[in-house]
Amino acid sequence: MAKILATISKLNDETEYEFKQRCCVELRNAAGGSDRAGFMAIGRFAMTSDGLLEVSCLWGLAYPELPAETCYIAGYSRTECRLIYLKPIFGDKP
């Protein structure tokens, strides 16, 4: 299961570029934090209608379209690196 480290929602007056920049900052902060222990990787995700995190590179600044207006930063294990959809854990929940 992927542990959600941050949730970022697009602000009404924010451009897509500004939102993506804010997501990048949060990703860097999460990757550099002490919470990183035990994770193989930390990435940006969109949430599916089924409540799963979808692995997506579309959050990058080079991509013109936004996959969602909420970005989830999550840490995940080596095994999960091979999956497309991850079950999330919020905060300290098991």
C-alpha positions, 0 to 999 in steps of 0.5 A: 500500500502506498502511504499518502504524504501530501494532498495538493488541490488546485486553487481557483485562481491558480494556473495549471502551470502554477499548480504543477509547480506547487506539486513539484515543490511538495514532491521535493519536500516529501522526498527530502523529509524524514518520512522517506524511510522504508519507501523505494520511491515517492511519486505524484498520483491521481485518484481513480473513481475506485479510490486507487492511486494511479501511477501517472507521469502526466503531472510533469511540467512538460505535459500540457494536460492536467490528469486531475485537480488533486495531486497525491504525493505518496511513498511506495515499496519496491513491489509496488513500483511495478503496479499501475494502481496502488491502494492508498493509506492516509497518514498513519493508518495501517 
